[in-house]
Amino acid sequence: DAKYDIVIVGGGAGGIAVASSLQVRSPDLDIAIVDPAEIHYYQPGWTMVGGGVFKAQDTAKTMGSLIPSGVKWIKAAVAAFEPENDAVILDGCRVVKYDRLVVCPGLKLDWGAVDGLEETLGRNGVTSNYRYDLAPYTWELVQRMKHGRAIFTQPPMPIKCAGAPQKAMYLSGDAWYRRGVLKDIDIQFNNAGGVLFGVKDYVPALMKYVEKYGATLNFFHNLVAIDGSAKTATFKVSKPDTEPTIVTMDFDMIHVCPPQKAPDFIRVSPLADEAGWVDVDQTTLRHKTYDNIWSLGDVMNAPNAKTAAAARKQAPTVAENIVADIAGGSAVAQYDGYGSCPLTVERGKIVLAEFGYGGALKPSFPKFLIDGTKPSRAAWILKEKMLPPIYWWAMLKGKEWMAKPERLQVASR
Ligand code: FAD
């Protein structure tokens, strides 16, 4: 069987960043990334594709061009874990062994959980920025629409980039506003949860745009079925302390954010917690049961916002702690729960939500440059012009200056 110092499961935002961060710290490590995908996506760009700002192609690069040189790419899917044997099992039963394992295969978009959705995606006015091939269809529908009803849905938490469902609504509303058709379009935001955004400091700024676009907010509305040809969407409405009801609404266009859960091969593995996510110490990102396993990105159970911005901070934390572990020491770096959600409230302005565990605000910029609780032009320029190159050329290359890990304050394992 093949054996490596470090095996990384998943070559997404977290996986490539952690491989580079490890190499920068310890160039002699024998590292392998296991990922079956030919293409790596910059998913944060998909909101901008759906808003007509980016081209879809700008958000994709070949996996081969991103795997750091010297790191082995095993082009296969992991099917199972055998942590007692320090082994992962690939599709086709090949075994790969490791001294230390990093788990970051992202999460599963559960399109099939909404009745009738898969067969009508990309047709009948049914779209989603959560898929590379569909985000351009969002912009196509927005441009075509002159009147009627547009529904935007949000499933139960946790989801990746919790702001993305409403970002799609704001950018669509803005396009209709600029074209002078907004008054003829009925915007409905149907959210399975009970709040517009989980950190309350950002809600007042967002509510101004909800009002500007005349959007109706329907809380506790969970999408359960779509009939594409009839153009109807069905929601289970579960308000606290009332019997659930079923509501069906007509639409001309609907933007769906799909239900999300841990990938199946993670959920059934010994690494998972009861909800199916990889069970880590939220400070050191080390597995709670298996000492030679770490995890980062969307797949693990720390209560941070699931974003690439979070993975940007997590990758050097994991790398630092693994290198310390190899040297025989205990964990040295800590992750504070940082995540970021640039809410595109109109073309040219962003409400830049940045926060850590417990909703503590963690602004990266002084207030006079960007006040995250207010719509900001500077934050739009950051998102449009700066964050994509920072992602490709700094985060994925393991450049230290943009995410220095915090020193761990208390001794931990
Ligand atoms: P991913 O980047 O999804 O990578 C997972 C990798 O694992 C993939 O390459 C996949 O092929 C691989 N994999 C899967 N299964 C297996 C297997 N069995 N074996 C081996 N490999 C496997 N984040 C922000 O910071 N800001 C934003 O504005 C933002 N907006 C977003 C908008 C949208 C529409 C979406 C969809 C996401 C957005 N995000 C945003 C979230 C961000 O993209 C994710 O949080 C981030 O990509 C998570 O990184 P990851 O490495 O955990 O997973």
Boltz pocket constraint, residues with backbone or C-beta under 6 A from the ligand:
constraints:
  - pocket:
      binder: B
      contacts: [[A, 9], [A, 10], [A, 11], [A, 12], [A, 13], [A, 14], [A, 15], [A, 34], [A, 35], [A, 36], [A, 37], [A, 39], [A, 40], [A, 41], [A, 42], [A, 43], [A, 44], [A, 45], [A, 46], [A, 47], [A, 76], [A, 77], [A, 78], [A, 79], [A, 104], [A, 105], [A, 106], [A, 107], [A, 129], [A, 130], [A, 131], [A, 160], [A, 161], [A, 164], [A, 263], [A, 265], [A, 296], [A, 297], [A, 298], [A, 299], [A, 306], [A, 307], [A, 308], [A, 309], [A, 310], [A, 311], [A, 340], [A, 341], [A, 342]]
      max_distance: 6.0
